[in-house]
Structures are given as C-alpha cells and as structure tokens.
C-alpha cells in the first residue's frame, strides 16, 4: 500500500487541525519496512486555549502509540477504527506512533487483529516483553532515537514468513490505489479469491471486512476531493465512488463524517 507521508488524506478538516497541533512523519528502517509504513509524531500546546477535537478517518491499520498527555499516558496497541476517530487535544501533550501496514501487525506478531477492532490495549499485554521499550521511548526526547529504539526491539524478535500477508497486502494495495474498485465482487474476481476466504483473511490480518475497507478508502477519496474542490459536482463524485446515486452517497457520508458533503467542502476550505 503506497501511503504518501506528505498527504493529508484521512485527516478531516486538515487546515483547521494544523492550527492546533504539529504533525511529523519519519521513515521506517529496512528491518521493518515490509510491515510498517512510517513513524508519526503529534504534539500540541493548548495551554490557555480551548480543547480541540481532532477528527480522523483512519486507514485500515493498527497503530502502536506512546502517549504523554493529561488524559492518557503509556504505550498502547490501537486496532482498526471503523468509526470516525475523534481525539480531544487539551493542555499540552504528545503522541509518538507507529503506523503498521494493513495486515502487517498481525503477520509480524501472530495476533488476530480482529480482536483489536475498535479498541486499544496496553502494548505489554499484546506484545510480550515490551515494558522496557515503553519505558525507554517515554524517557527519550529525540524522535530519531525513539525510532532507533523501536527498530532495535522489533528487529530482534523472531519472524516467520507469512504467505497470507503477501496476498492481503496486494489486495489492500489494489483497493487503495484503484478508485474504480468499489465492490467486493470486483476484487474477488481480480484476485481469484473466494469471498469467504477474503473475509476470513481480512478479519484475521486487517481487522475489518473487505467491504468496509473498500468503503473506507472511497470515503477518504471523497473527503480528499471535497477539501480541494470549492464547487464539487456531488452527483459525479457519487458516481465515481461507486454509489447508486447522490442521495445514497450523501446519507453514508453524513453518517460517517458528521456533516453533509457540501458542508464538509465549505468547512474544509476554511
């Protein structure tokens, strides 16, 4: 899956959000490049200012986060979030994160990622022996050194080549990169994989079903296009994204994002 570290895709109301926090992304080393997309760091200082609710339409990925905030501190494994993710930023805080590739966390650790869907757990409860890593990352202030600590810890763990991960990764990459893929039957035909097999693999490795993953990518495409187009043609956009009609698209978009497409376009452009 070809994530662009410079892209705002998935970050809702990105221009406004950038006024309340900083975001940096760092490349992953060779040892983990097949299962991790990048490291990311969010920092904010809102002392004397109202709290801000940052909204994200997350990728179908697991994140490990090392957090130091007024409301949550520690290291966590965060499963795929099937709803719009909302995080309150208040006072001062930071999060150092590891964005795994879709399926990468499950392939690397052997964990059934479906068990983490829409929830989070302490890192040490999911990855044995990670207590010292959490302590070391929390004590380190240099982001580059934090990356090194993570690389050293995970690169030292035993791994097994997982052929299922390669298949899942290829399917998800196609879903993300080809906007004309809007139905699961198109995907099963392209990869010659029975739908039940694909559903089972996606639950185990991705944490959500193939239909949901397709809809998530197309909704991300929608928010990205709406943020860039001052006068969007909603009927054409709905058609491009594979919806039956504009009304269906508007209903689903409003349910998932919290406002209608035209309103989102207006707000996203400030």
Legacy VTK file of the C-alpha trace (Angstrom):
# vtk DataFile Version 3.0
C-alpha trace
ASCII
DATASET POLYDATA
POINTS 270 float
0.000 0.000 0.000
1.551 3.251 -1.146
0.980 5.746 1.634
2.230 9.257 0.957
3.825 10.673 4.132
3.075 14.197 2.922
-0.609 13.518 2.274
-3.464 14.851 4.406
-5.792 12.073 3.250
-7.810 10.778 6.176
-7.221 13.880 8.295
-10.572 15.650 8.496
-10.592 19.455 8.311
-6.820 19.276 7.900
-6.227 23.033 7.572
-8.002 23.840 10.823
-6.497 20.858 12.601
-2.979 22.018 11.685
-3.617 25.228 13.641
-3.944 23.201 16.849
-1.159 20.628 16.616
2.009 19.737 14.756
2.413 16.527 12.769
5.675 14.959 11.666
6.314 11.652 9.925
9.615 9.785 9.874
10.709 6.936 7.585
10.965 3.375 8.807
14.187 1.393 8.613
14.825 -1.545 6.320
14.239 -4.139 9.044
10.564 -3.206 9.424
9.755 -1.647 6.052
7.674 -4.629 4.928
5.249 -4.325 7.854
5.447 -0.656 8.935
4.601 2.411 6.819
6.149 5.161 8.935
6.538 6.713 12.362
4.420 9.750 13.230
4.573 12.357 15.976
1.768 14.677 17.033
2.425 17.458 19.541
0.205 20.201 20.870
0.314 23.011 23.393
-3.146 24.423 24.028
-2.496 25.841 27.465
-4.775 28.833 27.894
-6.807 27.796 24.840
-9.980 25.703 24.477
-9.616 21.984 23.870
-9.749 20.895 20.236
-11.312 17.697 18.905
-9.131 16.294 16.135
-11.030 14.058 13.722
-9.516 11.357 11.527
-10.941 8.872 9.046
-8.314 6.285 9.863
-6.604 3.917 7.473
-7.345 0.187 7.960
-4.206 -0.221 10.036
-3.005 -0.973 13.538
-1.081 1.777 15.331
1.211 1.468 18.320
1.236 4.713 20.281
3.455 6.026 23.052
1.425 8.778 24.708
2.173 11.510 27.205
-0.952 13.584 27.724
-3.074 14.954 30.544
-5.675 12.228 29.960
-3.692 9.150 28.877
-0.074 8.148 29.343
1.595 4.902 28.355
2.098 2.610 25.371
-0.878 1.117 23.526
-1.839 -1.067 20.598
-4.732 0.544 18.738
-6.827 -1.663 16.471
-8.578 -0.661 13.282
-11.115 2.096 13.963
-14.263 1.531 11.928
-15.890 4.776 13.059
-14.631 8.316 12.696
-11.815 8.688 15.231
-12.088 11.720 17.491
-9.309 12.705 19.893
-9.570 15.596 22.309
-6.397 17.675 22.432
-6.137 19.731 25.582
-3.460 21.328 27.733
-0.103 20.028 26.440
0.820 16.595 25.143
2.395 14.396 22.507
1.995 11.019 20.863
4.730 9.046 19.133
3.149 6.466 16.853
3.980 3.523 14.607
1.665 3.076 11.629
1.707 -0.557 10.570
0.792 -1.546 7.039
-2.635 -3.180 6.643
-2.139 -6.729 7.843
1.423 -6.021 8.928
0.881 -6.119 12.668
-0.984 -9.411 12.523
1.596 -11.000 10.255
4.522 -9.811 12.360
3.134 -10.658 15.815
0.748 -13.515 15.060
-2.059 -11.611 16.790
-5.607 -11.969 15.432
-6.137 -8.300 14.600
-9.909 -8.754 14.561
-9.792 -8.974 18.366
-8.470 -5.388 18.491
-11.132 -3.831 16.283
-12.426 -0.512 17.649
-10.439 -0.819 20.855
-6.971 -0.438 22.321
-4.880 -2.405 24.787
-1.653 -1.809 26.712
1.301 -2.655 24.490
2.807 -5.063 27.037
-0.446 -7.061 27.117
-0.260 -7.681 23.366
3.493 -7.790 22.731
5.338 -9.712 25.480
8.472 -8.035 26.767
7.525 -4.549 25.578
7.551 -2.974 29.046
11.154 -1.825 28.716
10.518 -0.445 25.237
7.648 1.672 26.576
9.841 2.995 29.369
12.742 3.749 27.024
10.592 5.604 24.487
8.921 7.629 27.241
12.310 8.645 28.650
13.739 9.648 25.244
13.074 13.134 23.860
14.755 12.751 20.461
12.381 11.381 17.841
15.133 9.832 15.762
16.410 7.939 18.763
12.873 6.786 19.518
12.715 5.274 16.044
16.012 3.504 16.692
14.684 2.041 19.955
11.617 0.668 18.215
13.680 -0.767 15.348
16.082 -2.451 17.749
13.267 -4.003 19.767
11.168 -5.338 16.900
14.057 -6.291 14.620
15.348 -8.549 17.364
12.155 -10.584 17.501
11.830 -13.869 15.626
9.714 -13.790 12.470
8.023 -16.300 10.224
7.366 -15.628 6.535
3.593 -15.437 6.180
2.282 -16.047 2.629
-1.207 -14.910 3.604
0.135 -11.455 4.432
1.512 -11.024 0.927
-1.911 -11.770 -0.547
-3.765 -9.493 1.867
-1.248 -6.715 1.269
-1.651 -6.965 -2.501
-5.445 -6.877 -2.262
-5.481 -3.865 0.059
-2.983 -2.056 -2.168
-5.284 -2.554 -5.143
-8.280 -1.321 -3.147
-6.431 1.826 -2.128
-4.851 2.630 -5.473
-7.664 1.820 -7.901
-10.662 4.149 -7.413
-12.676 2.051 -9.843
-12.744 -0.806 -7.333
-15.981 -0.141 -5.476
-17.429 -3.661 -4.988
-16.078 -6.777 -3.316
-17.003 -8.976 -6.280
-14.653 -6.908 -8.468
-11.828 -7.673 -6.046
-12.561 -11.377 -5.680
-12.628 -11.700 -9.461
-9.381 -9.784 -9.925
-7.516 -11.929 -7.385
-9.415 -15.183 -7.910
-10.119 -15.495 -4.189
-13.472 -16.776 -2.867
-15.366 -14.131 -0.937
-15.460 -16.204 2.265
-11.707 -16.713 2.120
-11.175 -12.994 1.659
-13.490 -12.175 4.551
-11.644 -14.595 6.831
-8.216 -13.250 5.856
-9.301 -9.626 6.287
-10.728 -10.255 9.733
-7.546 -12.016 10.853
-4.992 -9.622 9.335
-6.723 -6.286 8.753
-9.361 -6.316 11.481
-12.338 -5.420 9.286
-14.099 -6.925 6.286
-13.232 -6.212 2.636
-16.477 -4.317 2.020
-15.712 -1.945 4.878
-12.115 -1.443 3.683
-13.331 -0.532 0.196
-15.878 1.938 1.561
-13.284 3.480 3.868
-10.863 4.114 1.004
-13.590 5.613 -1.175
-14.776 7.852 1.677
-11.192 9.010 2.155
-11.106 9.767 -1.565
-14.329 11.736 -1.126
-13.095 13.903 1.751
-9.827 14.499 -0.074
-11.569 15.672 -3.240
-14.108 17.778 -1.355
-11.303 19.557 0.512
-9.702 20.522 -2.805
-12.791 21.477 -4.823
-14.645 24.674 -3.990
-17.669 23.734 -6.121
-17.870 19.931 -6.146
-20.215 18.107 -8.515
-21.711 15.759 -5.929
-23.602 13.639 -8.429
-20.399 12.987 -10.404
-18.450 12.340 -7.232
-21.031 9.807 -6.021
-20.857 8.025 -9.378
-17.052 7.955 -9.353
-17.063 6.412 -5.881
-19.456 3.642 -6.867
-22.606 4.805 -5.091
-26.029 4.028 -6.536
-26.946 7.701 -6.528
-26.103 11.031 -4.904
-28.677 10.560 -2.136
-27.079 7.263 -1.055
-23.635 8.866 -1.047
-24.859 11.868 0.948
-26.526 9.664 3.571
-23.454 7.485 4.092
-21.058 10.432 4.067
-23.156 12.331 6.617
-23.447 9.271 8.856
-19.701 8.606 8.830
-18.281 12.142 8.788
-20.914 14.030 10.755
-21.899 16.586 8.128
-23.149 16.611 4.545
-20.616 16.613 1.668
-21.284 20.218 0.648
-20.898 21.381 4.243
-17.660 19.441 4.595
-16.277 21.059 1.433
-17.090 24.502 2.784
-15.593 23.849 6.232
-12.501 22.069 4.880
-11.526 25.103 2.829
-11.752 27.405 5.854
LINES 1 271
270 0 1 2 3 4 5 6 7 8 9 10 11 12 13 14 15 16 17 18 19 20 21 22 23 24 25 26 27 28 29 30 31 32 33 34 35 36 37 38 39 40 41 42 43 44 45 46 47 48 49 50 51 52 53 54 55 56 57 58 59 60 61 62 63 64 65 66 67 68 69 70 71 72 73 74 75 76 77 78 79 80 81 82 83 84 85 86 87 88 89 90 91 92 93 94 95 96 97 98 99 100 101 102 103 104 105 106 107 108 109 110 111 112 113 114 115 116 117 118 119 120 121 122 123 124 125 126 127 128 129 130 131 132 133 134 135 136 137 138 139 140 141 142 143 144 145 146 147 148 149 150 151 152 153 154 155 156 157 158 159 160 161 162 163 164 165 166 167 168 169 170 171 172 173 174 175 176 177 178 179 180 181 182 183 184 185 186 187 188 189 190 191 192 193 194 195 196 197 198 199 200 201 202 203 204 205 206 207 208 209 210 211 212 213 214 215 216 217 218 219 220 221 222 223 224 225 226 227 228 229 230 231 232 233 234 235 236 237 238 239 240 241 242 243 244 245 246 247 248 249 250 251 252 253 254 255 256 257 258 259 260 261 262 263 264 265 266 267 268 269
